[in-house]
């Protein structure tokens, strides 16, 4: 597809937050500009990157008219995504992280699946690549070519693929008047349940279309601080959406990361930090979730096993978030 819609607006807006990814940015941009579906705008949001990224963004805009660049003061990935949302003109919206890549048919297959099923968003399988772009072993298809009603979408929120903004194509209406929480860690997990609660349905795409880059050299983790408790709050928000919508069989899997995170973070804090209002708030989230879990009778042998799997997935995702945050974003 190569023609603009009759309104003159692009069919899809792709938002890429950019910060300190000079080594990988061109590869990311090139993979987007090589899409078989061509009716899109690419919005590169330079989040005050101190390296050569701003110049690389401007160069991309000069060579392809579909590229728009926003230069802004550094404020974190949430502020960059929000700036992109404010500028987006497309009927559909996608997010790509600036050190990742997408396959040539990424937009075409996602857009086609969403139109054919009438879904409010499409989600595809993703796989990990190393710093050289080589596919890492161990990837598995976690999605089928399938239609997901809202109840099933909400149930799958506990799966890591559903907790991130990328590997998805959203109808514009899903994101209207929504913005990523700023000055928060793990903002992805915090906002996604709100989006899913709005979606009447989704569709899965079996193919590996999104490549998530793992950089082995960034093994240093950020020090655990009170800000790390944002992870507990994010998972409580997810748990609350499940509870409010009566998805009982997923509550146990959503509660387990709250419990494990509260105590893991507590063990790494100073005695003074353990007594802080923020720590007390985190324990209150855990206590409320536990009471609601018991009230909903959400604990079964099957759910306990799902909770263990979910906790492992959540811990892996938390580890990846910390590593990438160390590389791409200033602590706010």
Rosetta blueprint (number, residue, H / E / L):
1 X L
2 X L
3 X L
4 X L
5 X L
6 X L
7 X L
8 X L
9 X L
10 X L
11 X L
12 X E
13 X E
14 X E
15 X E
16 X E
17 X E
18 X E
19 X L
20 X L
21 X L
22 X L
23 X L
24 X L
25 X H
26 X H
27 X H
28 X H
29 X H
30 X H
31 X H
32 X H
33 X H
34 X L
35 X L
36 X L
37 X L
38 X L
39 X L
40 X E
41 X E
42 X E
43 X E
44 X E
45 X E
46 X E
47 X E
48 X L
49 X L
50 X L
51 X L
52 X L
53 X H
54 X H
55 X H
56 X H
57 X H
58 X H
59 X H
60 X H
61 X H
62 X H
63 X H
64 X L
65 X L
66 X L
67 X E
68 X E
69 X E
70 X E
71 X E
72 X E
73 X L
74 X L
75 X L
76 X L
77 X H
78 X H
79 X H
80 X H
81 X H
82 X H
83 X H
84 X H
85 X H
86 X H
87 X H
88 X L
89 X L
90 X L
91 X L
92 X E
93 X E
94 X E
95 X E
96 X L
97 X L
98 X L
99 X L
100 X L
101 X E
102 X E
103 X L
104 X L
105 X L
106 X H
107 X H
108 X H
109 X H
110 X H
111 X H
112 X H
113 X H
114 X H
115 X H
116 X H
117 X H
118 X L
119 X L
120 X L
121 X E
122 X E
123 X E
124 X E
125 X E
126 X E
127 X E
128 X E
129 X E
130 X L
131 X L
132 X L
133 X L
134 X L
135 X E
136 X L
137 X L
138 X L
139 X L
140 X L
141 X L
142 X L
143 X L
144 X L
145 X L
146 X E
147 X E
148 X E
149 X E
150 X H
151 X H
152 X H
153 X H
154 X H
155 X H
156 X H
157 X H
158 X H
159 X L
160 X H
161 X H
162 X H
163 X L
164 X L
165 X L
166 X L
167 X L
168 X E
169 X E
170 X E
171 X E
172 X H
173 X H
174 X H
175 X H
176 X L
177 X L
178 X L
179 X L
180 X L
181 X L
182 X L
183 X L
184 X L
185 X L
186 X L
187 X H
188 X H
189 X H
190 X H
191 X H
192 X H
193 X H
194 X H
195 X H
196 X H
197 X H
198 X H
199 X L
200 X L
201 X E
202 X E
203 X E
204 X E
205 X E
206 X E
207 X E
208 X E
209 X E
210 X E
211 X E
212 X E
213 X E
214 X L
215 X L
216 X L
217 X L
218 X L
219 X L
220 X L
221 X L
222 X L
223 X L
224 X L
225 X L
226 X H
227 X H
228 X H
229 X H
230 X H
231 X H
232 X H
233 X H
234 X H
235 X H
236 X H
237 X H
238 X H
239 X H
240 X H
241 X H
242 X H
243 X H
244 X H
245 X L
246 X L
247 X L
248 X H
249 X H
250 X H
251 X H
252 X H
253 X H
254 X H
255 X H
256 X H
257 X H
258 X H
259 X H
260 X H
261 X H
262 X H
263 X H
264 X H
265 X H
266 X H
267 X H
268 X H
269 X L
270 X L
271 X H
272 X H
273 X H
274 X H
275 X L
276 X L
277 X H
278 X H
279 X H
280 X H
281 X H
282 X H
283 X H
284 X H
285 X H
286 X H
287 X H
288 X H
289 X H
290 X H
291 X H
292 X H
293 X H
294 X H
295 X H
296 X L
297 X L
298 X L
299 X L
300 X L
301 X H
302 X H
303 X H
304 X H
305 X H
306 X H
307 X H
308 X H
309 X H
310 X H
311 X H
312 X H
313 X H
314 X H
315 X H
316 X H
317 X H
318 X H
319 X H
320 X H
321 X H
322 X H
323 X H
324 X H
325 X H
326 X H
327 X H
328 X H
329 X L
330 X L
331 X L
332 X L
